[in-house]
Amino acid sequence: MNCPDCGYKMSDTDLDCPRCKKFGKPSKIAPPQTNWAAPDQKPKSGSSAVVVAGVIVALLWAYGSWNSSRDPASPSQTAGQTSEPAQYSPPAAPAPVDTTPKLKKLSENFTKEYTYCIVSGEVKNTSGESLKSVEAVTTYYDKNNNVVKTDSALIDFNPILPGQTSPYKTMSSDNPAIKTERTRFQEFGGAEINTDTSVVD
């Protein structure tokens, strides 16, 4: 190659131009590595250990905080908190049943005529409402109070108004075993009507 300054042709072994000494080729030999550390400088093993220990402590603290937040029984969550027992709610009481008599039996007579058992009497409407289709139901018993038979009939007044007194009469074929009877009142084919029987009992 030629020297760029003076044009002298240089050999491959020339590091500088033999003529002008101004041009130099880079050496193909790598320069030796230089250790720039100070001769008395040593690694600070104590400081590194402190840093590592601090990092470990921080990691352990972070893990403990995260784990306690997931634990439902941790003291941090339960402190100052008390679980209250479930309140017991008793079932609702049933609506009270009205036991006030709506009828009052004023008289009653039991007879046997020919081949029939006949029960007749009077009943009064003591309620404040009109009662429709009131039925007299007579049950016949033998001497041991066993049921022999039952018969029924509507009372004479339909409806029976508040304060009214209506005759009633039931009739059934006789049976020699029949000795006593009991007559009650009910809605036609339905529920029994509370009746005051203190006059005739």
C-alpha positions, 0 to 999 in steps of 0.5 A: 500500500502507498503512504497517503502522505508522501506516496511511498510504497510501503511493504506489508511488514512496515508499521510506519512509512520509511520515508516520512515516518508519518503514517502508521498501520494498526498493529495486528497484535491485540494490545494487552488488557489492562487491569484498571482496578486499584491495587488495594481495592477489594470487594466489599463482602460485608456490604453485599451481605447486608444488601442481600439480607435486606432483600430477603427480609423484604421478600419475607415481609411481603409474602407474610402480608400477602398470605395473611390477607388471604387467611380468613382467620388471621388476627388482622382481620378478626381483631375487634370483630365478633360473629353474631349468632343467627337470630331465631325467628319463631313461626308466625302464630296462626290466626285466632279462631273465633269461638263466639257463638252465632246461634243459641238453642232456646228449646229442644224436644226428642220424641218417638212417634210411630216408626220415627224419631223426631227432634224439634226446637227453636234456635236464635241468631245471636250474631250480627250477620245473616246466616244462610242455609243453616242445617240442623244435624241430629246424631242418635246414640244407643245406651252406651253412647255409641253412634247409631245414625245421623240425619239432618234438615234445614231450619225453617228460616233461610236466611235467619237474620240477626236476632231472629228465632227459627224453628227446626225439625229433624226426622229419621226412621226409628231404631230400637237401639236409639236412646238419646240424641244430640243436635248441632248446627252447621253451614249447609254441607260445611263447617259447624256453627258455634252454638250456645246450648246452655239453655237446653243442656 
